[in-house]
Amino acid sequence: MKLKDKVAVIVGGANGIGKRTSKLFAREGAKVLIADIGIEAAEAVAKEIRTVEHQDVIAFKVDHTKEEETFKMVKFALDKFGQIDILANIAGTHGYVEEGKFIRKDEGPFAESSKALWDSTIDINLNGARNCIRAVVNHMMERRKGRIINFSSVAAFQGAPGLAAYSAAKGGIISLTKALAVELAPYGIIINCVIPSATATEQVMERINGMRKSGQPALDLNMFASPEELANVVLWLASDDVSHMSGQSIQMGIDYPKH
Ligand SMILES: NC(=O)c1ccc[n+]([C@@H]2O[C@H](COP(=O)([O-])OP(=O)(O)OC[C@H]3O[C@@H](n4cnc5c(N)ncnc54)[C@H](O)[C@@H]3O)[C@@H](O)[C@H]2O)c1
């Protein structure tokens, strides 16, 4: 078991890559706090893991765009488990938060964009991770150890129409990872980042099925990673197999040469 007796807080752990990571971490012996704005889904995943893996897993409702909620999340995890070894910042996507609920929404053309949707996209994809790290960092500094794994996207450097705020936020995550790796290295804290390319999570498949129904060209699903593969990358970064690598961003997918 790669994470025996470790405690992990998985933000965005109720769906997609986060859900697979929660399950895999529990299988590898970790105690897991599944922190997500979607508490019903988080509780369902926690229940499933407890039944299958017999591990200490608990769900917690957090809107990681609100700093005070991330401090409550960390306090809850510490009260429950006594320590936090790993923070995985997986929550992120297109949309905004309203009355404690995440609402999915595409950005659309920049020329028609609103400042409100820009701000909420930066909140969900950059500021949220910042808040979670800020909430846990003093605990990790005191223990002189800790693992943090952030989530970017290939949108950070490939660019795509209708993704200006998301791309900017995901670029920011790579820079945040680099900056904090240097600042936190003296405290034994290792922080790295995963850059997924297209990954076949439920929300992505829903989009693709919608595109197909509306007659748009079908995407080649062979080009998609499985969320399980991404969870394996997070596990590797969180495990003791990695000890001399920090500030790095691991890109998934294939960089085809451009002709
Ligand atoms: N799936 C892909 O193709 C893909 C590609 C590139 C990057 N990514 C990145 O990978 C990560 C995971 O993607 P996914 O497809 O598994 O996402 P997903 O939408 O399936 O899951 C995201 C989770 O984040 C939670 N969340 C949203 N807002 C939140 C908030 N304010 N506070 C707490 N939780 C919140 C959601 O409830 C959900 O459980 C994201 O950061 C995403 O941007 C995904």
The ligand as an SDF file (V2000), in Angstrom:
LIG
                    3D

 44 48  0  0  0  0  0  0  0  0999 V2000
  -11.8910   16.1460  -17.8440 N   0  0  0  0  0  0  0  0  0  0  0  0
  -11.0740   16.7580  -18.6930 C   0  0  0  0  0  0  0  0  0  0  0  0
  -11.0820   16.5150  -19.9280 O   0  0  0  0  0  0  0  0  0  0  0  0
  -10.0800   17.7890  -18.1760 C   0  0  0  0  0  0  0  0  0  0  0  0
   -9.1660   18.3510  -19.0860 C   0  0  0  0  0  0  0  0  0  0  0  0
   -8.2560   19.2890  -18.6040 C   0  0  0  0  0  0  0  0  0  0  0  0
   -8.2570   19.6500  -17.2670 C   0  0  0  0  0  0  0  0  0  0  0  0
   -9.1640   19.0960  -16.4020 N   0  0  0  0  0  0  0  0  0  0  0  0
   -9.1300   19.5180  -15.0040 C   0  0  0  0  0  0  0  0  0  0  0  0
   -9.1000   18.3600  -14.1750 O   0  0  0  0  0  0  0  0  0  0  0  0
   -9.8340   18.5980  -12.9790 C   0  0  0  0  0  0  0  0  0  0  0  0
  -10.9060   17.5310  -12.8040 C   0  0  0  0  0  0  0  0  0  0  0  0
  -11.7500   17.5120  -13.9600 O   0  0  0  0  0  0  0  0  0  0  0  0
  -13.0540   16.5710  -14.0210 P   0  0  0  0  0  0  0  0  0  0  0  0
  -13.4190   16.4250  -15.4430 O   0  0  0  0  0  0  0  0  0  0  0  0
  -12.8220   15.3650  -13.1840 O   0  0  0  0  0  0  0  0  0  0  0  0
  -14.1170   17.5400  -13.3090 O   0  0  0  0  0  0  0  0  0  0  0  0
  -15.6010   17.2210  -12.7590 P   0  0  0  0  0  0  0  0  0  0  0  0
  -16.4750   18.3530  -13.1970 O   0  0  0  0  0  0  0  0  0  0  0  0
  -16.0140   15.8330  -13.0780 O   0  0  0  0  0  0  0  0  0  0  0  0
  -15.3980   17.3240  -11.1780 O   0  0  0  0  0  0  0  0  0  0  0  0
  -15.0820   18.5530  -10.6050 C   0  0  0  0  0  0  0  0  0  0  0  0
  -15.5390   18.5240   -9.1550 C   0  0  0  0  0  0  0  0  0  0  0  0
  -15.2620   19.8230   -8.5950 O   0  0  0  0  0  0  0  0  0  0  0  0
  -16.3640   20.1690   -7.7630 C   0  0  0  0  0  0  0  0  0  0  0  0
  -16.4130   21.6230   -7.5940 N   0  0  0  0  0  0  0  0  0  0  0  0
  -16.7670   22.5580   -8.5090 C   0  0  0  0  0  0  0  0  0  0  0  0
  -16.7380   23.7760   -7.9650 N   0  0  0  0  0  0  0  0  0  0  0  0
  -16.3550   23.6140   -6.6750 C   0  0  0  0  0  0  0  0  0  0  0  0
  -16.1350   24.5170   -5.6040 C   0  0  0  0  0  0  0  0  0  0  0  0
  -16.3230   25.8400   -5.7460 N   0  0  0  0  0  0  0  0  0  0  0  0
  -15.7250   24.0280   -4.4130 N   0  0  0  0  0  0  0  0  0  0  0  0
  -15.5430   22.6750   -4.2430 C   0  0  0  0  0  0  0  0  0  0  0  0
  -15.7510   21.7700   -5.2270 N   0  0  0  0  0  0  0  0  0  0  0  0
  -16.1460   22.2450   -6.4400 C   0  0  0  0  0  0  0  0  0  0  0  0
  -17.5740   19.6180   -8.5120 C   0  0  0  0  0  0  0  0  0  0  0  0
  -18.7180   19.4850   -7.6620 O   0  0  0  0  0  0  0  0  0  0  0  0
  -17.0470   18.2740   -9.0090 C   0  0  0  0  0  0  0  0  0  0  0  0
  -17.2700   17.2430   -8.0490 O   0  0  0  0  0  0  0  0  0  0  0  0
  -10.3740   20.0190  -13.1000 C   0  0  0  0  0  0  0  0  0  0  0  0
   -9.5180   20.9150  -12.4320 O   0  0  0  0  0  0  0  0  0  0  0  0
  -10.3880   20.2730  -14.5910 C   0  0  0  0  0  0  0  0  0  0  0  0
  -10.3050   21.6330  -14.8970 O   0  0  0  0  0  0  0  0  0  0  0  0
  -10.0730   18.1660  -16.8440 C   0  0  0  0  0  0  0  0  0  0  0  0
  1  2  1  0
  2  3  2  0
  2  4  1  0
  4  5  1  0
  4 44  2  0
  5  6  2  0
  6  7  1  0
  7  8  2  0
  8  9  1  0
  8 44  1  0
  9 10  1  0
  9 42  1  0
 10 11  1  0
 11 12  1  0
 11 40  1  0
 12 13  1  0
 13 14  1  0
 14 15  2  0
 14 16  1  0
 14 17  1  0
 17 18  1  0
 18 19  2  0
 18 20  1  0
 18 21  1  0
 21 22  1  0
 22 23  1  0
 23 24  1  0
 23 38  1  0
 24 25  1  0
 25 26  1  0
 25 36  1  0
 26 27  1  0
 26 35  1  0
 27 28  2  0
 28 29  1  0
 29 30  1  0
 29 35  2  0
 30 31  1  0
 30 32  2  0
 32 33  1  0
 33 34  2  0
 34 35  1  0
 36 37  1  0
 36 38  1  0
 38 39  1  0
 40 41  1  0
 40 42  1  0
 42 43  1  0
M  CHG  2   8   1  16  -1
M  END
$$$$
